């Protein structure tokens, strides 16, 4: 299934290899724009003294706060970062900046980023029809111009989500994309639907948030057998949750097989 990763970083300055990442976030969607996964964390730099006042003023970095919040080093999150950026397409605002830092951090840990289709929303100003007349290329300005939400600006996760909203506002998914994305996850969704009664019996205390969301979303219907064909958005939500449950290992391996083969 084709995936798109929306990436943003916050750093201690402008020079990759000298300055470092202090926060990174990725939001992963399918081609229909359904959020499949998100990852966000503060990152403890190895050389915090290199953080410029300008950078700290933007992203709020302080050694005391990052220590109090037990921020991991970049080396500790390398496996997760590599998993997230394995998408076919990576989108970001001033993406070249983020990718320079990401590559520098990964190379320092003996890893590389595979070549991907990279799309920079900043470069869409002046080319995308709906951005004509936009005052400047800042993400906050583009969001205001398009009327899309930009909550938590200058946090990595807030900017990654804003970038996602900008992208899908400019390039809304085609109906066939939504159908294709849904069909790609039906093999996960249908077993989850068959498991609905058993999921109701799962111990709530050990049920993951995703399972609870799935049960709550599905319970909005009148019943699986009598619900008919719900709206596409409902199916997309359920499919995304089923995908997330499977990806996070809530029902996988022998448990997944034993529950879906009956």
PyMOL commands that set and color helices and strands:
alter all, ss='L'
color gray80, all
select helices_A, chain A and resi 48-50+53-59+63-68+74-84+95-108+121-124+129-131+139-146+156-170+175-194+196-200+209-219+232-247+253-260
alter helices_A, ss='H'
color red, helices_A
select strands_A, chain A and resi 3-11+21-30+35-44+72-73+89-92+117-120
alter strands_A, ss='S'
color yellow, strands_A
deselect
rebuild
show_as cartoon
